[in-house]
Every structure is written in C-alpha cells, then in structure tokens.
C-alpha cells in the first residue's frame, strides 16, 4: 500500500513538557511544520536555537502558533508564556514588508481577567499566512481547560473548549 501525506499540513502540539518540546520544534522546523499549538508551556529548560551561535542558529522564519495557558498555573508560569514565548514567535511573524517579516512583538493579547470563561485572541499585527492566537483562562496546569476555571481534571475532555479551538486554528490551513 502506498500512503500519501500532505506535507504542507504537518502540525505539532504538546502539553507542559510536550509544549516545551513543541516550542523547540517551532523555532527550528518552520520549513516542515505548518503550525503548532502549545498548552501550558513553561518556556524554559528547552533547547532554543539562538542567532549568531554557529551550527544551531535560529532560523529567522515565521510559523503559525497557538498557545493555551491558565492564568493560575502553579507549575508553568503564565507570565513567562505571555512575556517570553509569545514575543519570541511574534518577533518573526509580523507583516511581510521589503522582503522580510517585521517584528510584531510589541502587540499584547487580550486576556481573561475574570473567574470564569476563556479568551482567545488573534493577534492583529502578524502576517495573515502565519497567524498567532493566544488563549487564556482562569485555571491551572491542565490541558482540559474548563470555562468555570475548574481544576477538576476528572471533569473530562468532553467539557473543555480547547480541542475545538485548536481544531479551528489548524483547520484554516
């Protein structure tokens, strides 16, 4: 049997440590991955290529990126995700002008500031081919985010909004 794959629609996703690994892939595999989604990423303790270091230089390429993070995450700091991972992606995902992508890292996402519900914000200053979405909710370190902020992991994936939002994000490609 011969199976064909659409190599223009390869996605990666991960939760917690898997999200850290997914962020590493997003920094180095932009030619192979169309988009990534990270849930509760710590954004530290991972390998990230950096510019000007030689063999493992960061590729200055954009990638479609989505993050879901609870504002009360006691394991993976919410502010680090918002102020480290997000700006690093936005730095490469701005509008395409004069043969390069502009730096969009100055834009800040709308956030959930209440005790219930979630907010998913599509950043506006990015190139439309490489969208960036940041979702916040009042919960903690779990992928099964519930709009009531419940930390009850046993509430089940059926009651979470995350799979539908990620599916919508990936489906646009």
C-alpha positions in Angstrom: 0.0 0.0 0.0 1.1 3.5 -0.7 0.0 6.3 1.6 0.3 9.9 0.6 0.7 12.6 3.1 0.2 16.3 2.6 3.5 17.6 3.8 2.2 21.2 3.7 -0.2 20.4 6.6 2.0 19.0 9.3 1.2 20.2 12.8 2.7 19.7 16.3 1.1 20.1 19.6 2.1 19.4 23.2 1.2 20.0 26.9 3.6 21.1 29.6 7.0 19.4 28.8 5.5 18.4 25.4 4.7 22.1 24.8 8.3 23.0 25.6 9.4 20.4 23.0 6.9 21.8 20.6 8.2 25.3 21.1 11.7 24.0 20.2 10.4 22.4 17.0 8.6 25.7 16.2 11.9 27.6 16.4 13.8 25.2 14.2 11.4 23.3 11.9 9.5 26.1 10.3 10.0 24.6 6.8 8.5 21.3 7.9 5.7 22.4 10.3 2.8 24.5 9.2 1.5 25.3 12.7 1.9 24.4 16.3 -0.3 24.6 19.4 1.1 24.6 22.9 -0.8 24.0 26.2 0.7 25.3 29.4 4.2 25.8 28.2 6.9 26.6 30.7 9.2 28.1 28.0 12.4 27.2 29.9 14.5 24.1 30.2 14.3 23.6 26.5 16.7 23.9 23.6 16.1 27.0 21.6 18.4 28.0 18.8 19.8 31.4 19.1 21.1 33.8 16.5 24.9 34.1 15.8 26.0 31.0 17.7 27.1 28.9 14.8 25.7 25.5 13.9 22.4 25.9 15.7 21.5 29.4 14.7 17.8 30.3 14.9 16.1 30.3 11.6 14.5 33.7 11.2 11.3 32.3 9.8 7.7 32.7 10.9 5.4 29.8 12.0 1.7 29.8 12.8 1.5 29.4 16.6 -1.3 29.0 19.2 -1.0 28.9 22.9 -3.5 27.9 25.7 -2.4 28.8 29.2 -4.2 29.0 32.5 -3.6 32.2 34.5 -3.4 30.3 37.7 -0.9 27.7 36.5 1.3 27.0 39.5 3.8 24.8 37.5 4.4 26.7 34.3 4.2 30.4 34.9 1.6 32.2 32.8 3.5 35.4 32.6 6.6 33.6 31.2 4.4 32.1 28.4 2.9 35.6 27.7 6.2 37.6 28.0 8.8 35.1 26.7 7.3 32.5 24.3 4.7 34.7 22.7 7.0 37.7 21.9 9.7 35.3 20.5 7.2 34.0 18.0 5.8 37.5 17.2 9.3 38.7 16.5 9.3 36.7 13.3 5.6 36.7 12.4 4.9 40.4 11.6 3.8 41.7 8.2 5.9 40.8 5.2 7.5 44.1 4.1 10.6 44.8 1.9 11.5 41.1 1.6 11.3 40.3 5.3 8.9 39.8 8.2 8.5 42.7 10.6 8.8 42.4 14.3 5.3 42.2 15.8 6.4 41.5 19.4 5.0 44.8 20.7 1.4 43.6 20.4 -0.1 42.3 23.6 -3.0 39.8 23.6 -6.4 40.4 25.2 -6.5 38.3 28.3 -9.1 36.7 30.6 -9.3 38.8 33.7 -12.2 37.1 35.4 -13.0 34.0 37.4 -14.8 32.1 34.5 -14.6 31.7 30.8 -11.8 31.9 28.4 -10.5 34.5 25.9 -8.8 33.5 22.7 -7.2 36.5 21.0 -6.0 36.5 17.4 -3.0 38.9 17.2 -3.6 41.6 14.6 -0.1 42.7 13.6 1.0 39.4 12.2 1.2 38.2 8.6 -2.1 36.5 7.7 -0.2 33.4 6.5 1.3 32.9 9.9 -1.4 33.7 12.4 -0.8 33.8 16.2 -3.6 33.0 18.7 -3.2 33.3 22.5 -5.9 31.8 24.8 -6.1 32.5 28.5 -8.5 31.1 31.1 -8.7 31.2 34.9 -7.5 27.6 35.5 -4.2 25.9 36.3 -1.8 23.4 34.9 -4.1 21.1 32.8 -4.9 20.7 29.2 -8.6 20.2 29.9 -9.4 23.9 30.3 -12.9 24.5 31.6 -14.7 27.8 31.4 -15.6 27.7 35.1 -11.9 27.6 36.0 -12.3 24.1 37.4 -9.1 22.3 38.4 -11.1 19.1 38.3 -9.0 17.0 35.8 -11.7 14.4 36.1 -14.2 16.7 34.6 -13.1 15.2 31.3 -12.1 16.4 27.9 -15.7 16.5 26.7 -16.3 19.6 28.8 -13.3 21.6 27.6 -13.2 24.2 24.8 -9.5 23.5 23.9 -9.9 20.8 21.2 -12.4 22.8 19.3 -10.3 26.0 19.4 -7.2 24.1 18.3 -9.1 22.3 15.5 -10.4 25.6 14.2 -6.8 27.0 14.3 -5.3 24.1 12.4 -8.3 23.8 10.0 -7.6 27.2 8.5 -4.5 25.7 6.8 
